[in-house]
Amino acid sequence: MTRRLFSVYGDSISTFEEITPKGWSIFYTGEQREATGVQTPADTWWMQVINHFDGELLANAAWSGCVCEGNVFPQGASERRIAALEQDGKAPDDILIYIGINDYGWGSAYAQICGGSPNAPAELVASCPDKGNVAGLAPDRAVEKFAASYRRMLRTMHEKWPNAHIWAATLLPGRVKGAEKSTSPRWFRGICVDEYNKAIHSAAADEPNCTPVDAAALGFDYEAIDGTHPTKRGMKQLAAMYIRGMEAADEALPRTPYEGSELLTDDMRTIEFCTKPCVGCEFAKGTGNNWWHVCEKQLQ
C-alpha cells in the first residue's frame, strides 16, 4: 500500500533544521535542539503524528516567528509560502496545520511589522510609517483579521490541492519546564486565546476537505523550554493531543495506542489563573516586542 504524503504548515514550533527549507527562519537548530532535547525529526510533534498514521513526510513549510494574518511572504496566507507544501511536483495527501500563536502573541500582524521583527515581511517593515512602535494591547478587529487570513490560507490550500485533507489544530498552552502549574496567560494582550481558537475551528469546519482538530478542548498544557517552544517531552504531549483531536473529529481514523498519551496526566491539566491582560502587569515576563507567554507569578 502506498503511504500517504503529509506536509506540515506552522511556525517555530514546527520548524526543524535541514527539514524546513534552507534560508527560512528556523527555531530548532543546534543550540535550541540541545536545550530542548528535540534532536531529530522523529522527536517533533509532526513527525510523531505522521508516523502514528503510517505516513511519509513530503514537505515542511513552517517559518519561525510567522503570523497567519496577511498574505505577504512569509505570512500564513502567502501563496508563495503555501506553495512550499508541494515538493518535486508531488502534492500532499494530508496537510497538518498548527499556526496562530504569534498572532496571539503580537496582537496583530501590524504590531509585528512596527516592531521590526525579522520574521515579518521585510518590505513591509522597511516601509512602515510606525516602525519602532512597541506592541501593546491587541487592536480592535484583531481576531476578525486573523480569522479572515486563516480562511484565505485554507481556501488557497484547497484550491491548489483539492484532494488533500487539511487538518487545522487549535492553539495549546505551553508550560515552563519544571513548573508545577500552568504558566501560559490566556488574555495576553487583552483578547482571550479562546477567541483565536474559535476562529480556527469555525474556519476549518466551513472549508471543504478540511477538519478542525480541537486539541485545546482536551485541556492539557505541554512542557516548553520557555513557555512556548516544546521540549522533547512537550513534543510528545503536543503530538498526543493532535492525534486525539484528529480521532475525535474523524471516526474513520484507526485507533491505535500512542505512548505520548501517557504524558497527558492530571498534573498537566490547564488552569485559568488570570483573566487580566499581561500588558502592564508586574508578573508578565515580557509583553512588548520581545514577548514571552509566561506569568512569573505562577513560577513562584
LINZI-V805078 format. One line per field, one symbol per residue. ss: DSSP state (A for helix, B for strand, O for the rest). phi: phi as a letter, one per 20 degrees, with the letter a starting at -180 (. if undefined). psi: psi as a letter, one per 30 degrees, with the letter a starting at -180 (. if undefined). A space follows every 50 residues. Layout:
ss->???
phi->???
psi->???
This chain:
ss->OOOOBBBBBBOAAAOOOOOOOOOOOOOOOAAAAAAAOOOOAAAOAAAAAA AAOOOBBBBBOOOOOOOOOOOOOOOOOOAAAAAOOOBOOBOOOBBBBBOO AAAAAAOOAAAAAAOOOOOOOAAAAAOOOOOOOOOOOOOOOAAAAAAAAA AAAAAAAAAAOOOOBBBBBOOOOBBBOOOOOOOOOOOOOOOOAAAAAAAA AAAAAAOOOBBBBOAAAAOBOBBBOOOOOBOAAAAAAAAAAAAAAAAAAO OOOOOOOOAAAAAOOAAABOOOOOOOOOOOOOOBBBOOOOOBBBBAAAAO
phi->.fffeddccadgfdeagmdfggnefceedhfffffeneecgfefffffff ffeldcfebcdecfnfdefocdgdfgefffffgffdblmeefeccedbbp fffffenafffffgfmgfeeggffffeffdgofefcfffgmffffgffff ffffffffffcfefeddcefedeecggnfebgcefecgdncfggffffff fffffeeflccfdeffffncedfcfcnceffgffffffffffffffffec ffffdcfcffffeedgfdffcedaddfffnefeffaceeddcebefffef
psi->kkkkkklkkabefglkkgekkkflkkeiadeeeeefgifleffleeeeee eeghakkeljhljkglleklgkkglegkeeeefffkkhgkkkekkkkjkf ffeeeefleeeeeefgkfglkeeeeegkfgkfkkkblklkgeeeeeeeee eeeeeeeeeeiffkkkkjklklklkkkfkflkfjkfhegfkkfeeeeeee eeeeffkkgkkkjiefffhlllkkegfekkaeeeeeeeeeeeeeeeeefj ffkkjkkkfffffilefgkkkjfkgllfkfkffkekfbfilkikjfeff.
